[in-house]
């Protein structure tokens, strides 16, 4: 417990000092500008509606998952709507999430390795510069890493028999989906691995139903507002279209298609265009996806030696883990392989990699703890 508390305290201190420094030297970053969570949160506070964040659009939206905009709306109530104070408050919230994630990384390292593995992983998380700077972004990135890491940790403990809370694990995955549904991408594969040739079908069913049960109210809300089935977000295929065919029709652009058509019709049209593009230009789509896959694993490019080193250490840790116990290795490999697929098809922005960084750092901790100490 003391080690976990030290990792949390160290991570929080590093992030708060960094936020204070960046806020001092880059005060312009405290303005909200074009920020989708902030735009939706403004409507939540002023009109009590989950409405579009884009200019000249006022209808309902499912462009983002509901959790983070509601958190931002709560911060607006205390610190003002899209003020510098509210921006700082969101950054502090993100810093707390990132510091708690350090504890989760420590626990994952212990779960798949040893206490030494957890310590290496946790302190790597504390002092990694490109990890520590993420809370400065006014997005759900830090929260996504926290819920993803927690969901993976709970899943590992189910597999090892250290936890029997299948329903609780399903709830965590449901929360993750409501933060960012892309986080849910690995869950079907994890559920199949947890089945163990059908022996665990009842608890896996409970976990799955709890996940779906948490998502269902938001899906019902979306159906009422848009008259079609939207599990969490409406813009999945639209992002595929923008990334491959161009951003000319993006709601932030000058086309005004979104504003004129409304979100439901606009996203339906963009989804059709995405499918048509892939069918008409499969080689171009595949080539673009392969490029994005490469960039996904070298981001952030301005810190490229470190993420490459973490990738290499994580791969070494995964190999070491597979030699000791294949089951947790397969679970983690499933997450690392499945989660990025959404971004290979759409966009490979550096912050999109962040939710699986806890797994990479935990595996890196396993690798580092396995380095033999030199004999004196």
C-alpha positions in Angstrom: 0.0 0.0 0.0 2.8 2.4 0.9 4.5 1.8 -2.5 1.2 2.5 -4.3 0.7 5.7 -2.3 4.2 6.9 -3.1 3.7 6.2 -6.8 0.4 8.2 -6.7 1.9 11.1 -4.8 5.0 11.2 -7.1 2.9 11.1 -10.2 0.5 13.8 -9.0 3.4 16.1 -7.9 5.1 15.7 -11.3 1.9 16.4 -13.2 0.8 19.4 -11.1 4.3 21.0 -11.4 4.2 20.5 -15.1 0.7 22.0 -15.4 1.8 25.0 -13.4 4.9 25.5 -15.6 3.1 25.1 -18.9 0.2 27.3 -17.7 2.8 30.0 -17.0 4.8 29.8 -20.2 1.9 28.9 -22.5 -1.1 30.8 -21.0 -2.9 30.6 -24.4 -3.4 26.8 -23.8 -5.8 27.7 -21.0 -8.4 28.9 -23.6 -11.0 26.4 -24.6 -11.2 27.3 -28.3 -12.7 24.5 -30.4 -13.0 21.8 -27.8 -15.8 19.3 -28.3 -16.2 18.2 -24.6 -16.3 21.8 -23.6 -18.8 22.7 -26.2 -21.2 19.9 -25.1 -20.7 20.7 -21.5 -21.6 24.3 -22.1 -25.0 23.2 -23.4 -25.5 20.8 -20.5 -25.0 23.7 -18.1 -27.0 26.4 -20.0 -29.8 24.4 -21.5 -29.6 21.0 -19.7 -29.2 19.2 -23.1 -26.5 17.1 -24.5 -26.2 19.1 -27.7 -23.9 19.6 -30.6 -20.5 21.2 -29.9 -20.0 22.6 -33.4 -20.6 26.2 -34.6 -24.1 27.1 -35.7 -25.5 23.7 -34.7 -28.0 23.3 -31.8 -29.5 19.9 -32.1 -28.8 16.7 -30.0 -25.5 15.0 -30.4 -23.8 11.6 -29.8 -20.5 12.8 -31.2 -18.8 11.9 -27.9 -19.5 9.5 -25.1 -21.4 11.1 -22.2 -19.1 10.6 -19.2 -16.4 13.2 -19.8 -18.7 16.1 -21.0 -20.8 15.6 -17.9 -17.6 15.8 -15.7 -16.6 18.9 -17.5 -20.1 20.4 -17.0 -19.8 19.7 -13.3 -16.5 21.6 -13.3 -18.1 24.5 -15.2 -20.7 24.8 -12.4 -17.9 25.4 -9.9 -15.3 27.3 -12.0 -17.3 29.0 -14.8 -18.2 28.0 -18.3 -15.1 27.7 -20.5 -13.0 30.0 -18.3 -9.3 29.7 -17.6 -10.1 28.5 -14.1 -12.2 25.7 -15.4 -9.5 24.7 -17.8 -7.0 24.5 -14.9 -9.6 22.5 -12.9 -10.0 20.0 -15.8 -6.2 19.7 -16.0 -6.0 19.0 -12.3 -8.7 16.3 -12.7 -6.8 14.8 -15.5 -3.6 14.9 -13.4 -5.4 13.0 -10.6 -6.6 10.4 -13.1 -3.1 10.0 -14.5 -1.6 9.6 -11.0 -4.2 7.0 -10.1 -3.3 5.2 -13.4 0.2 5.0 -12.1 -1.1 2.9 -9.3 -3.0 0.7 -11.8 0.1 0.2 -13.8 1.9 -0.8 -10.6 -0.8 -3.3 -9.8 -0.8 -4.7 -13.4 2.9 -5.1 -13.2 2.6 -7.0 -9.9 -0.3 -9.1 -11.3 1.7 -10.3 -14.3 5.2 -10.2 -12.8 6.5 -9.5 -9.4 6.5 -6.6 -6.9 9.7 -5.5 -8.5 8.0 -5.5 -11.9 5.2 -3.3 -10.5 7.7 -0.8 -9.1 9.6 -0.5 -12.3 6.4 0.0 -14.2 4.8 2.5 -11.8 7.8 4.7 -11.5 8.4 4.7 -15.3 4.8 6.0 -15.5 5.5 8.7 -13.0 8.5 10.2 -14.8 7.8 9.5 -18.4 7.7 13.0 -20.0 5.2 12.3 -22.8 2.9 10.5 -20.3 3.1 13.3 -17.7 2.2 16.0 -20.3 -1.1 14.3 -21.3 -3.2 15.9 -18.4 -2.6 19.3 -20.0 -5.0 18.2 -22.8 -8.6 19.2 -22.2 -9.9 15.8 -23.4 -10.9 12.4 -21.9 -7.4 11.0 -22.7 -6.3 10.6 -19.0 -9.6 9.2 -17.9 -9.6 6.8 -20.8 -6.2 5.4 -19.8 -7.5 5.0 -16.2 -10.7 3.1 -17.0 -8.9 1.0 -19.7 -6.1 0.1 -17.3 -8.6 -0.7 -14.5 -10.7 -2.9 -16.8 -7.7 -4.8 -18.0 -6.5 -5.3 -14.4 -9.9 -6.6 -13.3 -10.0 -9.0 -16.3 -6.5 -10.3 -15.4 -7.6 -10.9 -11.8 -10.7 -12.8 -13.0 -8.5 -15.0 -15.1 -6.1 -15.7 -12.3 -8.9 -16.4 -9.8 -7.9 -13.5 -7.5 -11.3 -11.9 -8.1 -14.7 -13.4 -8.6 -16.5 -10.1 -9.3 -17.5 -10.8 -12.9 -20.3 -8.2 -12.6 -18.0 -5.6 -11.3 -15.6 -6.2 -14.2 -18.5 -5.8 -16.6 -19.4 -2.5 -15.0 -15.9 -1.2 -15.4 -15.9 -2.1 -19.1 -19.3 -0.4 -19.4 -18.0 2.8 -17.9 -15.0 2.6 -20.3 -17.4 2.3 -23.2 -19.3 5.4 -22.1 -16.1 7.3 -21.8 -14.9 6.2 -25.3 -16.5 3.2 -27.0 -13.2 2.4 -28.8 -12.0 1.1 -25.5 -14.5 -1.7 -25.8 -12.9 -3.1 -29.0 -10.9 -5.8 -27.3 -13.7 -7.0 -25.0 -15.2 -9.7 -27.4 -11.8 -11.3 -27.8 -11.2 -11.2 -24.0 -14.7 -12.7 -23.4 -13.8 -15.6 -25.7 -10.5 -16.1 -23.9 -12.2 -16.1 -20.5 -14.7 -18.7 -21.6 -12.0 -21.4 -21.3 -13.7 -23.8 -23.8 -17.2 -23.0 -22.4 -16.5 -23.8 -18.8 -17.0 -20.2 -17.7 -20.0 -19.3 -19.9 -22.2 -18.2 -17.0 -19.8 -15.7 -15.4 -18.8 -14.4 -18.9 -22.5 -13.9 -19.7 -22.9 -12.0 -16.4 -20.0 -9.8 -17.2 -21.2 -9.1 -20.8 -24.8 -8.3 -19.6 -23.5 -5.9 -17.0 -21.4 -4.1 -19.7 -24.4 -3.9 -22.0 -26.8 -3.0 -19.2 -24.7 0.1 -18.4 -24.6 1.2 -22.0 -28.3 0.5 -22.7 -29.8 3.7 -21.2 -27.5 5.9 -23.4 -28.4 3.7 -26.4 -32.1 4.2 -25.7 -31.5 8.0 -25.4 -29.7 8.0 -28.8 -32.6 6.0 -30.4 -35.1 8.5 -29.0 -33.1 11.5 -30.3 -31.9 10.1 -33.7 -34.5 7.3 -34.5 -31.8 4.7 -35.1 -29.5 2.4 -33.1 -26.4 4.2 -31.9 -24.8 2.3 -29.1 -22.6 5.2 -27.8 -21.2 7.5 -30.5 -22.6 8.5 -33.9 -19.4 9.4 -35.8 -17.4 6.1 -36.0 -17.6 5.6 -39.8 -17.7 9.4 -40.4 -14.2 9.6 -38.9 -13.1 6.8 -41.3 -14.5 8.9 -44.2 -12.8 12.1 -43.1 -9.4 10.4 -42.6 -9.4 8.7 -46.0 -11.4 11.0 -48.3 -10.6 14.4 -46.7 -12.0 16.8 -44.0 -13.8 19.2 -46.4 -17.2 18.2 -45.0 -16.1 18.0 -41.3 -18.5 19.9 -39.0 -15.7 22.3 -38.1 -15.1 23.1 -41.8 -16.9 25.6 -44.1 -19.2 23.2 -45.9 -22.0 23.5 -43.3 -23.4 20.1 -44.3 -23.6 19.0 -40.7 -25.3 22.2 -39.6 -27.8 22.1 -42.5 -28.6 18.4 -42.3 -28.4 17.7 -38.6 -26.2 15.1 -37.0 -28.3 12.0 -37.7 -28.6 12.6 -41.4 -25.0 13.9 -41.7 -23.4 10.9 -40.0 -25.6 8.4 -41.9 -24.5 10.0 -45.2 -20.8 10.1 -44.1 -21.0 6.4 -43.1 -22.4 5.5 -46.5 -19.6 7.5 -48.1 -17.0 5.7 -46.0 -18.2 2.3 -47.1 -18.4 3.5 -50.7 -14.8 4.8 -50.5 -13.5 1.5 -49.1 -15.3 -0.5 -51.8 -14.1 1.8 -54.6 -10.5 2.3 -53.3 -9.5 -0.8 -51.3 -5.8 -0.5 -52.1 -5.7 3.2 -51.1 -7.6 2.5 -47.9 -5.2 -0.4 -47.1 -2.2 1.7 -47.8 -3.5 4.6 -45.7 -4.3 2.2 -42.8 -0.8 0.7 -42.9 0.7 4.1 -42.7 -1.5 5.0 -39.8 -0.6 1.7 -38.1 3.1 2.7 -38.3 2.5 6.2 -37.0 0.3 4.8 -34.1 3.3 3.0 -32.7 5.9 5.7 -33.0 3.7 8.5 -31.5 4.3 10.9 -30.0 6.9 11.7 -32.7 8.4 14.6 -30.8 9.5 12.1 -28.1 10.0 9.2 -30.5 13.0 7.5 -28.9 11.1 6.9 -25.7 7.9 5.4 -27.1 10.0 3.2 -29.4 12.0 2.1 -26.3 8.8 1.4 -24.4 7.5 -0.6 -27.4 10.6 -2.7 -27.4 10.6 -3.3 -23.6 6.9 -4.1 -23.7 7.5 -6.7 -26.4 10.3 -8.2 -24.4 8.1 -8.3 -21.3 5.3 -9.9 -23.3 7.7 -12.7 -24.5 8.9 -13.2 -20.9 5.4 -13.4 -19.7 4.3 -15.8 -22.3 7.1 -18.2 -21.3 5.9 -18.1 -17.7 2.1 -18.1 -18.3 0.4 -17.9 -21.6 -3.1 -17.0 -20.5 -2.3 -13.4 -19.2 0.0 -12.9 -22.1 -2.8 -13.7 -24.6 -5.2 -11.4 -22.7 -2.7 -8.5 -23.0 -1.8 -9.2 -26.5 -5.5 -9.2 -27.5 -5.9 -5.7 -26.0 -2.8 -4.4 -27.8 -3.8 -6.0 -31.1 -7.5 -5.1 -31.1 -7.7 -1.7 -29.6 -5.7 0.2 -32.3 -7.7 -1.2 -35.2 -10.2 1.6 -34.9 -7.5 4.1 -35.4 -5.7 2.3 -38.2 -8.9 2.8 -40.2 -9.4 6.4 -39.1 -6.8 8.7 -37.4 -3.6 7.9 -35.5 -3.3 11.0 -33.4 -0.7 10.6 -30.6 -3.2 10.9 -27.7 -5.3 8.0 -29.2 -2.5 5.6 -28.2 -2.6 6.7 -24.5 -5.3 4.3 -23.2 -3.1 1.3 -23.8 0.0 2.9 -22.4 -0.7 1.4 -19.0 -0.3 -2.1 -20.5 2.8 -1.2 -22.4 4.4 0.3 -19.2 3.4 -2.7 -17.1 5.0 -5.1 -19.6 8.1 -2.8 -19.8 8.3 -3.2 -16.0 8.3 -7.0 -16.4 11.2 -6.7 -18.9 13.3 -4.3 -16.8 12.8 -6.4 -13.6 14.1 -9.4 -15.5 17.5 -7.8 -16.3 20.1 -9.6 -14.2 22.0 -7.5 -11.7 25.8 -7.3 -12.3 27.8 -9.4 -9.9 30.1 -7.4 -7.6 
